[in-house]
Amino acid sequence: MEKVDLAEKFARFSEQWKPKIVGSFDDYHVKVAKVQGEFIWHSHHDEDELFMVVDGRLTIHFRDRDVELVPGEFLVVPKGVEHKPSAAEECQILMIERKGTVNTGDMENSSMTVQPEIL
């Protein structure tokens, strides 16, 4: 058991939209990412996805509405719900996802689909 310093983890990388695994428990990964701009529309058929803002502002777009998150707020996107995260300025986020969850869900994208590395 070791504590995790999120500020130290975020300081170790600069690339955006490339999640990093910073912890795990049961069948879940705790991931961090820096994001800016727009991601792609996608859904996860079998997994819920938690987004928490550590720094900045994140908008989760849904087909019928947008939800803006600020530091200290989180949102759980239920499995099967199409969504598109975006951030006008760089934003630091924490995600909790089932192990094996692909960041682009059902949408394979050569520039956006990545395997998370362990920090």
C-alpha positions as CSV (number, residue, x, y, z in Angstrom):
1,M,0.0,0.0,0.0
2,E,1.4,3.3,-1.1
3,K,-0.3,6.7,-1.3
4,V,-0.6,8.4,-4.7
5,D,0.3,12.0,-5.2
6,L,-1.8,13.2,-8.1
7,A,0.2,16.4,-8.6
8,E,3.4,14.3,-9.0
9,K,1.7,12.0,-11.4
10,F,0.4,14.8,-13.6
11,A,3.9,16.4,-13.6
12,R,5.4,13.3,-15.2
13,F,3.7,13.7,-18.6
14,S,2.5,16.3,-21.0
15,E,0.7,14.4,-23.8
16,Q,-3.0,14.8,-24.0
17,W,-5.8,12.2,-24.3
18,K,-3.5,9.4,-23.3
19,P,-4.6,8.0,-20.0
20,K,-2.1,6.7,-17.5
21,I,-2.8,4.0,-14.9
22,V,-2.0,5.3,-11.4
23,G,-3.7,2.6,-9.3
24,S,-5.9,-0.4,-9.3
25,F,-8.4,-2.2,-7.1
26,D,-10.5,-5.2,-7.6
27,D,-11.2,-5.2,-11.4
28,Y,-10.8,-1.5,-11.8
29,H,-8.1,0.9,-12.9
30,V,-7.6,4.5,-11.6
31,K,-6.4,6.6,-14.5
32,V,-5.3,10.2,-15.0
33,A,-5.1,12.2,-18.2
34,K,-4.5,15.7,-19.5
35,V,-7.1,16.7,-22.0
36,Q,-7.7,19.7,-24.3
37,G,-9.9,20.1,-27.4
38,E,-12.5,17.5,-28.3
39,F,-12.5,13.8,-28.1
40,I,-14.6,11.6,-30.3
41,W,-18.2,10.5,-29.9
42,H,-18.2,7.0,-28.4
43,S,-19.9,4.7,-25.9
44,H,-18.9,1.7,-23.8
45,H,-21.3,-1.2,-24.2
46,D,-20.3,-3.1,-21.1
47,E,-18.7,-0.5,-18.7
48,D,-19.7,2.5,-16.7
49,E,-17.1,5.3,-16.8
50,L,-16.3,7.8,-14.0
51,F,-14.8,11.3,-14.9
52,M,-13.5,13.5,-12.1
53,V,-11.9,16.9,-12.7
54,V,-8.7,17.6,-10.7
55,D,-7.9,20.9,-12.5
56,G,-9.6,22.9,-15.2
57,R,-13.0,22.4,-16.7
58,L,-14.4,19.4,-18.6
59,T,-17.5,19.3,-20.6
60,I,-19.2,15.9,-21.3
61,H,-21.4,16.2,-24.3
62,F,-24.4,14.0,-24.7
63,R,-26.8,13.9,-27.6
64,D,-29.4,15.8,-25.6
65,R,-27.4,18.0,-23.2
66,D,-24.0,19.0,-22.0
67,V,-22.6,18.6,-18.4
68,E,-19.7,20.9,-17.3
69,L,-17.5,19.7,-14.5
70,V,-15.1,21.8,-12.4
71,P,-12.5,20.7,-9.9
72,G,-13.9,18.4,-7.2
73,E,-16.8,17.3,-9.3
74,F,-17.4,14.0,-11.1
75,L,-19.9,12.3,-13.3
76,V,-20.6,8.6,-14.0
77,V,-21.4,7.9,-17.6
78,P,-23.6,4.8,-17.7
79,K,-22.7,1.9,-20.0
80,G,-24.2,2.3,-23.5
81,V,-24.6,6.1,-23.3
82,E,-22.9,7.9,-26.2
83,H,-20.7,10.8,-25.0
84,K,-17.9,13.1,-26.1
85,P,-15.6,14.8,-23.6
86,S,-14.0,18.2,-24.4
87,A,-12.1,20.9,-22.7
88,A,-11.4,24.4,-24.1
89,E,-8.2,24.7,-22.0
90,E,-6.0,21.9,-20.7
91,C,-7.8,20.0,-18.0
92,Q,-6.5,17.3,-15.6
93,I,-8.9,14.4,-15.0
94,L,-9.1,11.2,-13.0
95,M,-11.1,8.3,-14.3
96,I,-12.2,5.0,-12.8
97,E,-12.8,2.3,-15.3
98,R,-13.0,-1.5,-15.4
99,K,-9.7,-3.1,-16.4
100,G,-9.5,-3.5,-20.1
101,T,-11.8,-0.6,-20.9
102,V,-10.8,0.9,-24.3
103,N,-10.6,4.7,-24.1
104,T,-12.6,5.1,-27.3
105,G,-15.1,2.5,-26.4
106,D,-16.9,1.2,-29.5
107,M,-15.1,3.6,-31.9
108,E,-11.7,2.5,-33.1
109,N,-9.7,5.5,-34.0
110,S,-6.1,5.4,-35.2
111,S,-5.1,8.6,-33.5
112,M,-7.2,8.5,-30.3
113,T,-7.4,4.8,-29.3
114,V,-4.5,4.1,-27.0
115,Q,-3.4,1.5,-24.4
116,P,-2.8,3.2,-21.1
117,E,0.7,3.0,-19.6
118,I,1.4,2.5,-15.9
119,L,2.9,5.5,-14.2
